Amino acid sequence: MRHKALAPVVALLLAAAPAYAGTAVLTAPGVSEADAQEWARQATGKTDFQVLEPLFQRIDLPGGAAIVIGAEAIPCEKPAPRSLKGEMLQVRNAMLDMEYGSVRTIISSITDRIACYAEDAEADDLYQLFFLSGLAGFFEGDSNGARKGFSQAAALDPAREWPTEYPPTAQNAYLDALRDAVAAPPASLVSEAPGPVRLDGAPDDGTPRLLAGGHLLWEASSHTGRWVIIPPGGGLPDTGLLVTTAAQLGHGLLAGDGRYSAWLGEMAAREGWDEVLLVSEKKVVVFRVGAFFNPDGSPVILLEDAPVASRAIAPPTLAGIVVTGVGVGLAGAGVGVNMSSYNNGLPEVGQTLPERSIYDAAYSQNRAGLGMAIGGGVAAAAGIVVAVVGSQSDGRTVAALPWIHADETGFVLGIGGTLP
């Protein structure tokens, strides 16, 4: 099935370059060879290195192209003449006619370009393709071929039961292959590509599904199909299989992101590089023994990996919270004054009406309390708005700051500043 030898870590077409044993230098876009020489010398104190072509030339793919990191991934090279479902009609017809040699020949031609069926392959058709390959091998007396087909089918869907339409004579061979497939726990697929990903004929749901064997992957935004081969024994990185883009890979390598170290490690081993310097206008990153380091030898720690400091509350947000509290308190006090003055203005049972001056004072307090309650509600609402807007400010503008003056006769509310 592997009609072309590709990199065992990532499926890429890499630009040819002469091997160089020692320290190789790969540069960011726009960095000249002379600048790279000087910056690398200043950062490391070394002069024994060779500046090669820019890093993105090594990647040699459009920026949006999907790349698989962590396992061998065979791309589609020759488009399939029909969908996998259409191909399976031939396989099933030959199987019904018990032409097991024809079944295996047809399946071999399909698996030679299996990555080209990734876009519209359905999970059941993909499983049946390899299950019938194993079954045909069993009926032809090819135990190795049967084991290979059954193992691949089990890797795609280990929960499948033996189909009742076929005799159970080959079931023990299938169960042996199933035990091999589930010997190591499944790995997860992590995608940072912009489009949705289909895995083995179904949308990827984020659960670990990658058992040892081949898996059909489709990344929608780049229209990229890959046949990803997971090695036996759980040989994936702890982070799982990573699907990214060429642009993200290049920028991640220049930053020293450890998630992409497998890609560079494979290239360094293949080219014979002892060490790689990644030179950009921002910094120089050293890659050796499968990890990224700063020129002083300390491990590269990216911002997202660093401890997160507690974030202080921005002044506009704090002001909004304070004004909200003041507004709520003012509203409560206003309601209290309003109710108290209302009760003072009413005569008690059996008493005469209060004097006019007492009634007028109670009436004024009643109105002031009502105004305080309304103003407190408005102030609380304004405080909430300012707190929310202030929390979203990027710090380059001045958030609005409300102010209040209130007494028993009324209040004044104002807002100064500029909303972000």
C-alpha positions in Angstrom: 0.0 0.0 0.0 2.9 2.4 0.6 3.8 3.2 -2.9 6.0 6.1 -1.9 8.4 6.4 1.0 7.6 9.5 3.0 8.8 11.0 6.2 7.9 8.9 9.2 6.7 11.8 11.2 4.8 14.1 8.9 3.6 13.9 5.3 5.3 16.8 3.5 7.0 17.3 0.2 10.3 18.8 1.4 12.6 20.8 -0.7 15.8 19.0 -1.5 18.9 20.3 0.1 22.5 19.1 0.7 23.1 17.4 4.0 25.2 19.3 6.5 26.5 17.7 9.7 26.8 20.3 12.3 24.8 23.4 13.2 22.3 24.4 10.5 20.6 27.8 10.4 17.0 28.3 9.1 15.7 31.8 8.8 12.4 33.6 9.1 11.0 35.4 6.0 12.9 38.6 5.3 16.1 37.7 7.2 19.1 37.9 5.0 22.0 35.5 5.1 24.3 38.2 6.4 21.9 39.2 9.2 21.3 35.6 10.1 25.1 35.0 10.4 25.5 38.0 12.6 22.5 37.4 14.9 23.4 33.8 15.3 27.0 34.7 16.2 25.8 37.4 18.7 23.3 35.0 20.3 25.5 31.9 20.6 29.0 33.1 20.3 29.6 30.5 17.7 30.8 30.8 14.1 30.7 27.2 13.0 27.3 27.0 11.4 25.8 27.1 7.9 22.9 29.3 6.9 20.5 27.4 4.7 17.4 28.5 2.9 14.5 30.1 4.7 12.4 27.8 7.0 9.2 28.3 4.9 11.0 27.1 1.8 11.8 23.9 3.7 8.1 23.5 4.5 7.3 24.0 0.8 3.5 24.1 1.2 0.9 26.9 1.0 0.3 28.5 4.3 -3.2 27.1 4.7 -2.3 23.6 3.7 -3.0 21.0 6.5 0.0 19.2 8.0 -0.1 16.2 10.3 2.6 16.1 13.1 3.2 13.0 15.2 2.9 10.1 12.7 3.4 9.2 9.1 0.7 10.7 6.9 0.4 9.7 3.3 -1.2 12.3 1.1 -3.5 11.9 -1.9 -1.4 11.9 -5.1 -3.7 10.4 -7.7 -7.5 11.3 -7.5 -9.8 8.4 -7.2 -12.1 7.7 -10.2 -15.2 7.3 -7.9 -16.2 7.5 -4.3 -15.4 4.8 -1.8 -19.0 3.7 -1.7 -18.9 3.2 -5.5 -15.7 1.1 -5.2 -17.2 -1.1 -2.5 -19.9 -2.2 -5.0 -17.2 -4.0 -6.9 -15.7 -5.5 -3.7 -19.0 -6.8 -2.4 -20.0 -8.3 -5.8 -16.7 -10.2 -6.0 -17.2 -11.3 -2.4 -20.7 -12.7 -3.2 -19.2 -14.6 -6.2 -16.5 -15.9 -3.8 -13.8 -14.6 -6.1 -11.5 -13.9 -3.2 -8.4 -13.2 -5.4 -10.4 -10.5 -7.2 -11.5 -9.1 -3.9 -8.0 -8.7 -2.8 -6.8 -7.2 -6.1 -9.6 -4.6 -6.1 -9.0 -3.7 -2.5 -5.2 -3.3 -3.2 -5.9 -0.8 -5.9 -8.2 1.1 -3.5 -5.7 1.2 -0.6 -2.9 2.3 -3.0 -4.7 5.7 -3.1 -6.8 5.4 0.1 -6.1 9.1 1.1 -8.0 10.2 -2.0 -11.3 8.9 -0.6 -11.1 11.0 2.6 -13.5 13.7 1.7 -16.7 11.6 1.4 -15.8 8.2 2.7 -18.3 6.7 5.2 -17.3 4.9 8.3 -19.1 1.6 7.4 -17.6 1.4 3.9 -14.1 2.1 5.3 -14.5 -0.6 7.9 -15.9 -3.1 5.4 -13.0 -2.5 3.0 -10.5 -3.9 5.4 -12.7 -6.4 7.0 -13.4 -8.0 3.7 -9.7 -7.9 2.9 -9.0 -9.9 6.0 -11.9 -12.3 5.2 -10.7 -12.9 1.7 -7.2 -13.5 2.9 -8.5 -16.0 5.4 -10.5 -17.9 2.8 -7.4 -18.0 0.5 -5.3 -19.5 3.3 -3.1 -16.3 3.7 -2.9 -16.0 7.5 -0.7 -12.9 7.3 -3.0 -11.1 4.9 -6.0 -12.0 7.0 -4.3 -10.7 10.1 -3.4 -7.5 8.4 -6.9 -6.8 7.1 -8.6 -7.7 10.3 -6.1 -5.7 12.4 -6.8 -2.6 10.3 -10.6 -3.1 10.5 -10.4 -3.4 14.3 -8.3 -0.2 14.5 -11.0 1.6 12.7 -13.9 0.3 14.9 -13.0 -2.1 17.7 -16.5 -2.2 19.0 -17.9 -3.9 15.9 -19.4 -7.4 16.4 -18.8 -10.2 14.0 -21.3 -9.7 11.1 -23.9 -12.5 11.0 -23.9 -12.6 7.2 -20.5 -14.3 7.2 -19.6 -17.7 8.7 -17.8 -17.6 12.0 -14.9 -19.8 10.8 -12.6 -16.7 10.6 -13.9 -15.2 13.9 -10.9 -16.4 16.0 -8.5 -14.9 13.6 -10.4 -11.6 13.8 -10.4 -11.7 17.6 -6.6 -12.3 17.7 -6.2 -9.2 15.5 -8.6 -7.2 17.7 -6.6 -8.0 20.8 -3.5 -6.7 19.1 -5.3 -3.5 18.0 -6.5 -2.6 21.5 -3.2 -3.6 23.3 -2.3 0.1 23.6 -4.8 2.8 24.6 -6.2 5.0 21.8 -4.6 8.4 21.2 -6.4 11.7 20.6 -6.5 13.9 17.6 -5.8 17.6 18.3 -6.6 20.0 15.5 -5.7 23.7 15.2 -6.6 23.8 11.5 -9.4 26.3 10.7 -11.8 23.8 9.2 -13.7 20.8 10.6 -11.9 17.5 10.6 -13.3 14.1 9.6 -11.6 11.0 11.0 -12.3 7.5 9.6 -15.4 8.7 7.8 -17.1 10.6 10.6 -16.7 14.0 12.2 -14.0 14.1 14.9 -15.7 14.4 18.3 -12.5 14.9 20.3 -12.5 11.5 22.0 -9.4 9.3 21.7 -9.9 7.1 18.7 -6.5 6.5 17.2 -5.5 2.8 17.7 -2.4 1.3 16.1 -3.0 1.1 12.3 -4.1 3.5 9.5 -6.7 6.2 9.9 -8.3 8.3 7.2 -8.2 12.0 7.9 -9.9 14.9 6.0 -9.4 18.6 6.8 -12.1 20.6 5.1 -10.7 24.1 4.8 -7.6 23.0 2.9 -9.3 20.1 1.2 -6.5 17.9 2.5 -6.8 14.1 2.8 -4.2 12.0 4.6 -3.9 8.3 5.5 -2.3 8.5 8.9 -0.4 5.5 10.2 -0.2 5.1 14.0 2.8 2.9 15.0 2.2 -0.1 17.3 2.7 0.3 21.0 1.3 3.8 21.4 4.2 5.6 19.7 2.4 9.0 19.5 3.5 12.0 21.5 1.7 12.6 24.8 -0.2 15.5 23.2 -1.6 13.1 20.5 -1.7 13.6 16.8 -1.6 17.3 15.8 -3.3 18.7 12.7 -2.1 22.2 11.9 -1.3 24.4 8.9 2.0 25.1 7.2 1.8 28.8 8.4 1.2 27.8 12.0 4.0 25.2 11.8 6.5 27.8 10.5 5.7 30.4 13.1 5.6 27.9 15.8 9.1 26.6 15.0 10.5 30.1 15.0 8.9 30.7 18.4 10.3 27.4 19.8 6.9 25.8 20.3 7.5 22.2 21.5 4.4 20.9 19.9 6.2 21.1 16.5 9.5 19.6 17.6 8.7 16.2 16.1 8.6 17.8 12.6 12.0 19.5 13.0 13.5 16.5 14.8 12.7 14.2 11.9 14.2 16.6 9.4 17.3 17.1 11.5 17.8 13.4 11.8 17.3 12.9 8.1 19.7 15.7 7.2 22.3 14.8 9.8 22.1 18.1 11.6 23.5 18.0 15.2 21.8 21.4 16.0 19.5 23.8 14.4 19.3 27.6 14.9 16.0 29.3 14.0 16.7 32.9 13.4 14.1 35.7 13.2 14.1 39.4 13.9 12.6 38.7 17.3 14.9 36.0 18.6 17.2 33.1 18.0 16.0 29.6 19.1 18.2 26.6 19.4 16.9 23.1 18.6 18.8 20.0 19.8 18.0 16.6 21.2 14.4 17.0 20.3 13.7 20.2 22.3 13.9 24.0 21.9 16.3 26.1 24.0 17.3 29.8 24.4 20.9 30.6 23.4 21.9 30.6 27.1 20.8 27.0 27.3 17.5 27.5 29.2 14.4 25.8 27.9 12.1 28.0 25.8 9.0 28.9 27.7 6.2 30.4 25.6 3.8 33.0 27.0 0.9 30.6 27.2 3.1 28.1 29.1 4.3 30.6 31.7 2.6 31.0 35.1 -0.4 33.3 34.8 -0.2 36.3 37.2 -3.4 37.4 38.8 -4.9 40.3 36.9 -5.6 43.5 38.8 -9.0 45.1 38.4 -8.8 48.0 36.0 -9.6 51.4 37.6 -12.7 51.9 35.4 -14.0 48.5 36.4 -13.4 49.2 40.0 -15.1 52.6 39.8 -18.1 51.0 38.1 -18.3 48.4 40.9 -18.1 51.2 43.6 -20.7 53.3 41.8 -23.0 50.3 41.5 -22.8 49.7 45.3 -23.4 53.4 46.0 -26.4 53.4 43.7 -27.9 50.4 45.3 -27.3 51.9 48.8 -28.8 55.2 47.6 -31.8 53.5 46.2 -32.4 51.6 49.4 -32.1 54.8 51.5 -34.4 56.6 49.2 -37.1 53.9 49.6 -36.6 54.1 53.4 -37.0 57.9 53.4 -40.0 57.7 51.1 -41.9 55.2 53.3 -41.0 56.9 56.5 -42.2 60.3 55.4 -45.3 58.8 54.0 -46.1 57.3 57.4 -45.2 60.6 59.2 -47.6 62.5 57.0 -50.6 60.3 57.9 -52.6 60.9 61.1 -52.8 58.0 63.5 -56.2 56.5 64.3 -58.2 58.8 66.6 -55.9 61.8 66.1 -56.5 65.1 64.3 -54.8 66.0 61.1 -51.2 67.1 61.5 -50.3 70.8 61.2 -49.7 72.1 57.7 -46.0 72.7 58.3 -45.5 69.1 59.5 -47.4 67.8 56.5 -45.4 69.9 54.1 -42.1 68.7 55.6 -43.3 65.1 55.3 -44.3 65.7 51.7 -40.9 67.2 50.8 -39.1 64.2 52.4 -41.4 61.8 50.5 -40.5 63.4 47.2 -36.8 63.5 48.0 -36.9 59.8 49.0 -38.6 58.9 45.8 -36.0 60.9 43.9 -33.2 59.2 45.8 -34.6 55.8 45.0 -34.9 56.6 41.3 -31.5 58.2 41.2 -29.9 55.2 43.1 -31.4 52.8 40.5 -30.0 54.9 37.6 -26.6 55.1 39.3 -26.5 51.4 39.9 -27.3 50.8 36.2 -24.7 53.3 35.1 -22.1 51.6 37.4 -22.8 48.2 35.9 -22.4 49.6 32.4 -19.1 51.3 33.2 -17.8 48.2 35.0 -18.6 46.0 32.0 -17.2 48.5 29.4 -14.1 49.2 31.5 -13.3 45.5 31.8 -13.4 45.2 28.0 -11.1 48.2 27.5 -7.7 47.5 25.9 -6.1 50.2 28.0 -5.6 52.7 25.2 -8.7 54.7 26.0 -10.1 56.3 29.1 -13.2 54.7 30.4 -16.1 56.8 31.7 -16.2 57.5 35.4 -19.6 58.4 37.0 -20.0 60.7 40.0 -22.9 61.4 42.3 -23.9 64.1 44.8 -27.0 63.5 46.8 -28.6 64.7 50.0 -32.0 64.6 51.6 -33.4 67.1 49.1 -32.2 65.5 45.9 -29.2 64.2 43.9 -27.0 65.0 40.9 -25.6 62.2 38.7 -22.8 62.8 36.1 -20.5 60.8 34.0 -17.1 62.1 32.8 -14.5 60.6 30.5 -14.7 58.7 27.2 -16.1 55.3 26.6 -13.6 52.9 24.9 
